[in-house]
Each structure stands twice: as structure tokens, then as C-alpha cells.
Amino acid sequence: MTLDVGALRSLLCERLCEDVGVDERPDGELMLRTHFCFPDGDGYPFHLAEAPSGGLRLSDCGHTLMHISYEHDIDSFLTGTRGMLLERIVDESGIHHDNGVFSVDTSVDRLPEAIFRFGQALTRVYDLTLLSRSNVGSTFYDDLADCLSALVDEARMQRDYQPEVPNADAYPVDYRIEGKSGIPLFLYGVPNRDKARLTTIMLGYFHRHDLSFESIIVFEDQAEIPRADLARLSDVGGDMISSLESTEDLHRKLLMRIAA
């Protein structure tokens, strides 16, 4: 098969001109029409206006983060791991982020390039929502910290606690929380099989040294932990929370064990 390069060029020019256009709203605001869209089918809102310094400005007018907020906690996108990734996207894409609004300034003759660059950047921003569904340990720990901060007084909680056992620095506890009757609560976050095995070793070590404590294990997704590893962890651990989505279950079990 011999490709007709000229015909392909003509087709691309024709179709791109049909699929990308400028629409004027009743209020006089200009909107770009493209095929960029969110997973639910809503199109990216590309607002077009004059830039303060001259040229043109493409802006989402805050719609991207608003769209994300329908199903996700928007604060988690501005702090922690996702916040760092968001800053990287902004820097690498050459776009601007100000109070939840993404934009890019361009000259008139560079508008086509800016449209694709802006669309790619907003896609990368939206893809940060996928981190909450993947086994990315650092993101899971950020989410766990946010969850605990909302449920437990910071003054009663100590992170990376080293209990009074030999070689304590090798057996850190993710969170030590003041428990009832002076018995501390050790809480571990478990995002994957490796952390499940490590937590099993540490809890078993504490039991062998007759350490007095209670424990709660919070999984990112308990269903992802192999049965054998889960069984060994259940032998030495206390209560288990299947995922961070089980906030009510975690809250109830914390209230049963922590000091009032």
C-alpha cells in the first residue's frame, strides 16, 4: 500500500479545522471547541481572552479542579505527593496555576501549539486522580495522615515512634496513639505485600518482648494482600481496616481504644 501524503495532509487540515473552532457565548466570552474531554464525556472548558501583557490567554477558569472535586478531596491535590506532582506538571508544561485556575499565555500565531500543550497539561492534572486507586505507597501514607489528623488530636499521636525494645530504631511504629488505661495503640499503614510482611515481623517482635500495646492495621486495599501474608499478619495484629474508604469503621475502632 502506497500512502498518499498529500491526501493525508489535506484530510488532517480539513478535519482539524472542523473539530477545533472558536464559539462566542451570549455574554460575548470566547470558548474553544476541541475534542479534549474528561472521562465522563464533558469537554475541557477552554476560555479564550486577551492576555494582560498582550497576545492571548487560554484558561480553564478553575473548571478542572472543580470537576475533580466532584469525586475527590481537592485539598489532597494541593498538598503532599499529589501537590508535588501538580507543581511538576505546571513547571514542565509551562502553564500557570493561580488559586485553582490553570492558564497559558500565547501569541496569536502560536495558538494551535498552545491548545495542544494546554490540553495535554490538563489531562496530566486530571490523571493525578488515578493515584488514589493505585498502590503508590507515598500517596497512601499522605492520605492516611490526612485521615488520622481529622480523627485524632495531634497532641495524642506520635509518628515513627520507637518503642522500648532492643534495637528500637529498626522497629518503628507508623503511629503511636494514646490509648485507654495507659495502653498505647500502634497503628500501621499497609499499602502492599512488602509492608504487610514487615508489619508482621515488627508486631511479632513486640510480642516476643512482652510489650503491652493494641494495634490497628489500615490497608490501602486488603484484597490485594496475598492470603498467606494476610493470615500471618492477622495472627499478630489487632483490628484491620480494609481500606481508607472505610472511614467510619476506622473512626469507630479508634474511639474504642484511644483516650477520651
Buried (B, 14 or more C-beta within 10 A) or exposed (E): EEEEEEEEEEEEEEEEEEEBEEEEEEEEEBBBBBEBEBEEEEBBBBBBEEBEEEBBBBBBBBBBBEBBEEEBEEEBBBEBBBBEBBEEBBEEBEBEBEEBBBBBBBEEEEBEEBBEBBBBBBBBBBEBBEBBEEEBBEBBBBBBBBBBEEBBEEEEBBBEBBBEBEEEEEBBBBBBBBBEEEEBBBBBBBBBBEBBBBBBBBBBBBEEEEBEBBBBBBBBBBEBBEEEBBEBBEEBBBBBBBBBEBEEBBBEBBEEBBBE
